[in-house]
Amino acid sequence: MKHIALTAVSAAALAACSAGETTTTNAGTTQDQASQSRVTADPAETRSVRVTHSAATFHETTSFGMASSGGHSFSQDGRILMSSDETGVFNAYAVDPTTGEREALTSSTTNATYALSWLPEDDRILVTADEGGNELTHIYLREEDGRLVDLTPGDNVRASFLGWSPDGSDMWVSTNERDPAAFDIIALDTVAFEASTVFENTDALQIGAVSPNGRWLALVRPRTSADSDLLLVDLTSDDKTPTLITEHEGNIAYGAYTFTPDSGGLVYATNEFGEFNQAWVYDLASAERTPLIEADWDVSFVSYSPSGRYRVSGINADASTQVTLLDQETGADVVLPELPAGELRSVRFSRDESQLAFLINAATSPSNLHVVNLATQDHAQLTNALNPAITEAEMVDAEVVRFESFDGLEIPGIMYRPHGASADNPVPALVWVHGGPGGQSRIGYSATIQHLVNHGYAVYAANNRGSSGYGKTFFHMDDRRHGEEDLRDIVAAGHYLRSLDWVADDQVGVIGGSYGGYIVAAALAFHPEEFEVGINIFGVTNWVRTLESIPPWWEAFRESLYDEMGDPAVDAERHRAISPLFHTENVVRPLLVIQGANDPRVLQVESDELVEAVRQNGVPVEYVLFPDEGHGFRRRENRITASEAYLDFLDTYLRTEVE
């Protein structure tokens, strides 16, 4: 479950329930959620009047995403390929870099369809989609006449795009068609799309990177959650047995970023020399290792422009990525023109490297597409993602805030404080728990959070021990101790919120998704008096079942997962002890549960059983089940439905109005 990120969720109203009642809603259909605003007078005369908006207003922003970093983001004539959910469902679009005009290339009304790449020599594209969130992604060819052809068919097949062969005649794909637990690499020619095997992954290793010349393959073998190996394969050799290149003692984590543009070196990640991941280069000819990027935070990524002239790298600096663009010919950083405040994401180059396309995202602004001419420094913002019904000024910025946990350990987090919150106007608050284990709450736009804050709820996204981004010692503090100290950090975050004079100390709840949803349920079961309410979004509640039923395509890191969480064959007793489902008799505070019927990670039966068991306590329980979603939301209407459910639940069970 490491690094499983929660997709932001939001929006349509559920009927409020009086205390002691329970509600189950099947959210297969929703009412039309027109963008609405209302003026709300706060109960006390000293409080200001605020304008509040519906969840639809926040979620009817447009989400944009770039095409795959391994493909062609720019067409031969310079159009930019990207994904957009402007219709409510993600589809692929071509964007004119001069006018910003978007042309829809796919038109799915059900399954999210994401752009991957233009084909090298024409205007056909590749896209990827699964079925209802089941995570069995296939790759489709979109013909120039709009027809979609499934290039990786099969009921239980999961396939991912890796990139193009050096001459562009083949696309390289990872697929588990041969073995559900292992991803082989196949080549599909761009004429008949006939498949040939490039590498048969009999050891079920993780695919890391392929060199630009197509000769070298880097593989990762996770051994434990703290220890891993890098291996190399010469794809031109008759003997394709992976060769270990990171022989070591003790716990050292390795990963593959990319290969150098000349295919002479592997750029890899290692935490061998300190708390954080550094970028090093392994010379394929001499086996020498040299440092490339060293920082006081994790190096998140390293990539290169098509010719290799430019190197792009990112540092995860205190929950925000700092991007550097280096001109390797001059050795100087490329200075971009003045840009809007925010985080640069998904940097892509045109084929001739004259233009740079990227997204900028901020806490108060969803991702927008920008393009810069590197020669003239001309800059244009090509999209305006924010719903015109709201302004950035109405939203709140994020602030990194730290507190001391129960044992004195410093815990970082991201604070969203409502406008007008003060000692004279204290507000209810929520501790937000990220997914994982091992994820990280980061600064960026969240329609769900901004909607809650707009309605007067403070949100503190705590990065409990075990979160990534703060060094390997912090990251491994929860290994085989999940539901213990990490949970106590979240409880301590609640105490911290209650200590703030602008927070109503009798109105603090907890909300989280995936592993964060587990922490929510665990908080209500094992610390039943600490939070007034809990919102569990796709949360694990039965670790025994979850660890016994992980998808077969997780085989590459099964050993690492079991090392961190415990092997169900020998640790079932502990798994039962930390599973909220077996301790529901302790739950005494109102609970909202959100579940996707197609979730392959957290099965629907877990939420069904949790809801039924807590209801036996006479505790208010609300349950929203989405028949067309999996682990995280892909459809805007469902995000809206969920967000309105959160607000309705909180207004009913958490907020206490001043008389």
C-alpha positions, -999 to 999 in steps of 0.1 A, spaced: 0 0 0 31 23 0 26 56 -18 -11 50 -26 -25 84 -31 -60 95 -25 -78 111 -54 -95 142 -42 -132 137 -37 -163 160 -35 -200 168 -38 -242 164 -38 -263 167 -8 -275 138 14 -305 143 36 -294 152 71 -302 127 98 -312 133 134 -291 117 161 -293 80 163 -305 76 127 -285 60 99 -285 66 62 -272 46 33 -271 63 -1 -264 46 -34 -248 74 -54 -253 59 -89 -272 90 -100 -271 125 -86 -293 156 -88 -282 184 -111 -256 203 -91 -258 238 -104 -231 262 -91 -247 280 -63 -236 306 -38 -253 318 -6 -246 345 19 -244 331 54 -247 352 85 -226 338 113 -245 332 146 -226 358 167 -230 395 159 -192 399 160 -188 375 131 -186 387 96 -210 377 68 -194 353 43 -203 341 9 -204 303 7 -205 282 -24 -217 247 -33 -193 219 -38 -202 220 -75 -188 255 -77 -154 243 -65 -154 211 -85 -166 227 -117 -131 239 -122 -114 219 -149 -86 195 -141 -58 193 -167 -30 167 -170 -1 164 -194 5 134 -216 30 107 -205 66 118 -199 77 89 -220 58 99 -251 54 129 -275 34 157 -258 38 179 -289 25 169 -323 45 174 -354 27 207 -360 31 218 -324 -2 210 -308 -1 199 -271 -16 167 -260 -32 167 -226 -61 153 -205 -91 174 -193 -122 166 -173 -141 197 -186 -171 174 -195 -171 158 -161 -151 128 -173 -114 129 -183 -108 128 -220 -78 135 -244 -75 169 -260 -52 187 -285 -44 223 -275 -33 250 -299 -2 266 -283 -10 300 -299 -47 304 -291 -53 278 -264 -82 264 -283 -89 227 -273 -101 200 -296 -116 169 -280 -99 137 -293 -119 113 -272 -155 115 -259 -160 90 -231 -190 96 -209 -181 68 -185 -145 58 -180 -118 83 -175 -96 84 -206 -61 98 -203 -37 110 -230 -4 92 -234 14 103 -266 11 114 -302 25 88 -326 59 97 -339 50 103 -375 13 112 -377 -17 125 -358 -29 93 -342 -26 92 -304 -24 67 -276 -47 69 -246 -53 47 -215 -84 38 -196 -98 12 -172 -133 0 -165 -151 18 -137 -120 23 -116 -110 -14 -116 -73 -4 -123 -70 -28 -152 -58 -1 -175 -55 -8 -213 -38 12 -240 -59 23 -269 -50 37 -303 -71 66 -314 -72 67 -352 -74 100 -370 -111 94 -377 -117 90 -340 -120 53 -337 -105 37 -306 -87 3 -309 -77 -17 -278 -41 -26 -283 -38 -46 -250 -71 -66 -248 -79 -92 -221 -102 -94 -192 -76 -94 -165 -48 -75 -183 -32 -44 -169 -9 -25 -193 12 7 -192 29 28 -218 67 29 -214 78 49 -245 90 46 -281 118 26 -296 148 46 -307 136 48 -343 99 54 -334 88 23 -352 76 4 -320 58 14 -289 70 -3 -257 44 -15 -232 45 -33 -199 18 -59 -195 9 -87 -172 -9 -108 -199 15 -137 -195 14 -137 -158 -10 -116 -137 17 -111 -111 46 -100 -134 49 -72 -160 68 -82 -192 79 -56 -218 65 -60 -253 70 -40 -285 40 -32 -307 49 -20 -342 31 12 -354 17 -4 -386 1 -37 -377 5 -34 -339 18 -69 -337 35 -77 -304 69 -91 -299 85 -98 -265 113 -75 -254 118 -88 -219 101 -117 -200 100 -106 -164 100 -141 -148 111 -127 -114 83 -102 -112 106 -73 -107 96 -36 -109 103 -20 -142 124 11 -136 136 27 -169 147 19 -205 177 37 -220 171 60 -250 190 36 -274 167 8 -263 196 -14 -251 194 -12 -213 167 -19 -189 168 -10 -152 148 -31 -128 141 -26 -91 138 -54 -65 122 -43 -33 135 -65 -5 120 -47 25 103 -13 29 138 1 37 159 -19 14 160 -25 -24 183 -35 -52 189 -22 -87 195 -46 -116 204 -41 -152 195 -61 -183 213 -58 -217 183 -62 -240 206 -69 -270 222 -99 -253 209 -135 -257 212 -138 -220 187 -114 -205 193 -124 -169 192 -92 -147 226 -83 -132 227 -68 -97 246 -34 -96 239 -23 -60 254 -50 -39 254 -37 -3 250 -45 33 223 -30 56 192 -11 46 197 11 15 168 21 -8 175 24 -46 153 35 -74 156 43 -111 150 79 -124 161 76 -160 191 70 -182 215 97 -194 207 110 -229 237 92 -244 225 59 -228 259 57 -211 247 60 -175 218 51 -153 205 80 -132 193 64 -99 180 73 -65 197 63 -33 194 72 4 228 56 11 245 88 21 219 104 44 183 108 53 171 118 18 172 104 -17 200 118 -38 204 114 -76 236 95 -87 248 82 -120 260 47 -126 284 45 -155 275 15 -176 310 10 -190 331 15 -159 306 8 -131 317 40 -115 292 60 -94 291 98 -92 267 122 -75 244 142 -97 220 161 -74 224 163 -36 199 183 -15 185 185 20 153 171 8 143 141 -15 151 144 -52 117 136 -66 125 132 -103 152 137 -130 144 138 -167 159 152 -200 147 170 -231 146 150 -263 181 159 -274 195 158 -239 204 195 -239 181 203 -209 178 185 -176 147 189 -155 148 179 -118 125 184 -88 132 185 -51 104 177 -26 111 207 -3 87 206 27 56 194 8 62 215 -23 83 207 -54 111 230 -64 118 225 -101 152 233 -117 158 235 -155 195 231 -164 210 239 -198 237 212 -200 255 230 -229 261 262 -208 259 246 -173 236 274 -163 200 272 -150 174 283 -175 156 314 -163 120 315 -171 99 346 -175 78 358 -146 51 332 -139 21 330 -116 29 318 -81 27 281 -76 44 247 -83 56 238 -117 44 203 -127 47 180 -157 74 198 -177 73 188 -214 94 199 -244 84 204 -280 102 180 -304 126 207 -315 130 219 -279 120 255 -288 90 254 -265 83 243 -230 49 233 -217 40 228 -181 13 231 -154 13 255 -125 -7 245 -94 -12 264 -62 -34 260 -31 -57 286 -44 -55 278 -81 -60 244 -99 -34 234 -125 -33 256 -156 -13 249 -188 15 273 -197 38 275 -226 71 293 -229 93 300 -260 128 293 -247 144 316 -273 122 347 -270 109 341 -234 74 347 -247 49 332 -222 12 323 -225 -13 307 -201 -34 286 -223 -61 275 -198 -82 291 -170 -92 261 -149 -109 280 -120 -147 282 -121 -155 319 -129 -181 318 -102 -153 320 -76 -121 339 -72 -87 330 -57 -93 357 -31 -122 337 -17 -101 307 -11 -74 303 15 -37 297 10 -19 268 26 7 272 54 32 246 66 27 243 103 44 219 128 35 207 163 49 184 189 33 150 191 26 130 223 63 120 226 79 153 216 84 143 179 78 173 156 50 165 131 47 187 99 14 195 83 -5 218 60 -30 243 75 -60 258 58 -75 285 80 -109 299 71 -112 336 65 -124 353 96 -114 326 120 -102 342 153 -105 339 190 -137 359 188 -149 337 160 -136 301 166 -144 276 139 -148 238 138 -118 219 125 -107 186 108 -75 166 109 -70 154 73 -51 121 70 -34 112 37 -32 78 21 -4 53 21 9 43 44 39 64 34 20 91 15 23 128 21 -1 157 22 13 184 -1 5 220 -10 -18 222 -40 -53 229 -50 -80 207 -35 -116 214 -44 -127 193 -14 -106 211 11 -114 246 -2 -151 237 -2 -149 227 35 -129 258 44 -153 280 25 -180 267 48 -160 276 79 -141 244 86 -104 246 93 -85 217 78 -51 205 90 -34 179 68 -11 162 92 19 143 79 22 117 107 53 97 113 57 72 85 50 99 59 74 103 30 93 135 23 109 140 57 138 115 57 141 78 60 141 77 98 108 95 99 95 74 71 101 41 88 89 50 123 56 33 117 69 0 102 50 -28 117 35 -3 141 6 9 120 -24 19 141 -1 27 170 23 58 170 10 71 137 -25 70 150 -14 87 182 2 115 160 -33 121 144 -49 122 179 -22 146 189 -30 167 159 -65 169 172 -52 181 206 -31 207 188 -61 221 169 -80 223 202 -52 244 217 -56 271 190 -77 300 202 -93 303 168 -106 267 168 -137 256 186 -122 231 210 -154 210 212 -157 206 174 -128 187 160 -132 158 136 -110 135 115 -112 128 78 -90 106 55 -89 84 25 -74 49 18 -49 44 46 -61 77 60 -96 62 60 -82 34 81 -68 59 106 -102 75 108 -119 43 116 -91 33 140 -93 67 158 -130 61 164 -125 25 175 -94 28 196 -96 64 208 -134 68 208 -136 101 227 -109 120 209 -128 132 179 -164 143 176 -169 127 142 -150 107 115 -152 105 77 -137 73 62 -131 75 25 -122 41 9 -106 31 42 -91 -3 51 -109 -17 82 -99 -54 80 -62 -58 75 -65 -96 75 -87 -96 44 -69 -67 27 -34 -82 29 -47 -116 18 -65 -101 -12 -41 -76 -27 -42 -74 -65 -19 -99 -83 -1 -70 -101 13 -59 -67 36 -90 -66 67 -70 -73 65 -53 -39 45 -79 -20 76 -87 1 82 -51 9 46 -46 18 46 -75 41 78 -64 57 62 -30 65 27 -42 74 34 -77 85 29 -111 67 -7 -122 71 5 -158 73 23 -151 106 10 -117 118 -28 -122 115 -33 -118 152 -17 -83 152 -36 -74 120 -68 -84 137 -59 -63 168 -54 -31 147 -84 -36 124 -113 -14 134 -138 -39 120 -132 -62 150 -135 -34 175 -167 -16 163 -183 -20 197 -161 9 208 -174 34 182 -196 60 198 -192 90 175 -209 97 142 -193 81 111 -196 87 74 -183 60 51 -175 65 14 -169 35 -9 -164 26 -45 -181 -6 -56 -152 -15 -80 -124 -8 -56 -98 -36 -60 -78 -25 -30 -104 -19 -3 -133 -43 -11 -168 -31 -7 -175 -58 18 -152 -41 43 -173 -9 43 -206 -29 43 -195 -48 74 -182 -17 91 -214 2 86 -236 -26 97 -215 -33 128 -214 4 140 -251 7 134 -256 -19 160 -243 6 185 -271 30 178 -245 55 165 -254 78 136 -238 63 104 -241 75 68 -229 54 39 -224 66 3 -217 39 -22 -206 47 -58 -213 18 -82 -191 33 -109 -160 41 -90 -129 23 -76 -102 34 -53 -106 72 -57 -129 92 -78 -126 97 -116 -160 113 -123 -167 149 -114 -204 143 -105 -192 117 -79 -167 141 -64 -194 166 -60 -218 141 -44 -191 131 -19 -181 166 -10 -217 176 -3 -221 145 18 -191 156 38 -205 190 44 -240 179 52 -226 153 77 -204 178 94 -231 205 96 -253 179 112 -229 162 137 -199 185 142 -208 221 140 -224 236 171 -239 270 164 -237 298 189 -271 307 203 
